């Protein structure tokens, strides 16, 4: 088990909050919280990379339209 430290719980309106010590700070401004038994686990929200984005997209079913003005033929310069 990693480093442990006692922290202070406080109230923020109707919500309970916890002060996170500087050595446990998370990057960004959002986190995911879940329970594992009687423990609360707080994880940083990870930015999704290109492979994850591509895995969640769907293929476009429609084809590309015909181009009325095709590109010119290549020319030999040298």
SVG drawing of the C-alpha trace seen along z (x, -y; Angstrom):
<svg xmlns="http://www.w3.org/2000/svg" viewBox="-27 -26 43 30">
<polyline fill="none" stroke="black" stroke-width="0.4" points="0.0,0.0 1.3,-3.5 1.8,-6.5 -0.9,-7.2 -1.9,-10.4 -4.7,-11.5 -6.8,-14.3 -9.5,-16.6 -13.1,-16.3 -15.3,-19.4 -18.7,-20.5 -19.3,-22.5 -23.0,-23.2 -24.8,-19.8 -21.6,-18.0 -18.8,-16.6 -15.4,-17.6 -11.8,-16.5 -8.6,-18.6 -6.1,-16.9 -2.5,-17.5 -0.1,-18.8 1.8,-15.5 -1.5,-13.8 -2.6,-16.6 -4.2,-15.4 -3.6,-17.0 -6.4,-18.8 -9.7,-20.0 -11.8,-16.8 -11.5,-13.4 -13.4,-10.1 -14.5,-8.8 -15.8,-5.3 -16.1,-3.0 -14.1,0.2 -15.7,1.8 -15.5,-0.8 -12.8,-2.8 -13.2,-5.8 -10.9,-5.9 -10.2,-9.2 -8.6,-9.0 -7.6,-11.7 -9.6,-11.9 -7.3,-10.7 -7.4,-12.4 -8.3,-10.0 -5.7,-9.5 -6.2,-9.0 -6.4,-5.1 -9.3,-5.4 -11.0,-8.0 -10.7,-5.9 -12.0,-2.8 -15.2,-4.7 -16.0,-6.2 -18.2,-4.7 -17.5,-4.4 -19.3,-6.9 -21.6,-4.9 -22.1,-7.4 -19.5,-7.8 -17.7,-10.9 -19.4,-13.0 -17.9,-13.0 -15.7,-16.0 -16.7,-17.9 -13.3,-19.5 -10.6,-16.8 -7.0,-17.6 -4.6,-18.3 -2.2,-15.6 1.2,-15.7 4.0,-17.4 7.6,-16.4 9.8,-19.4 13.3,-18.0"/>
</svg>
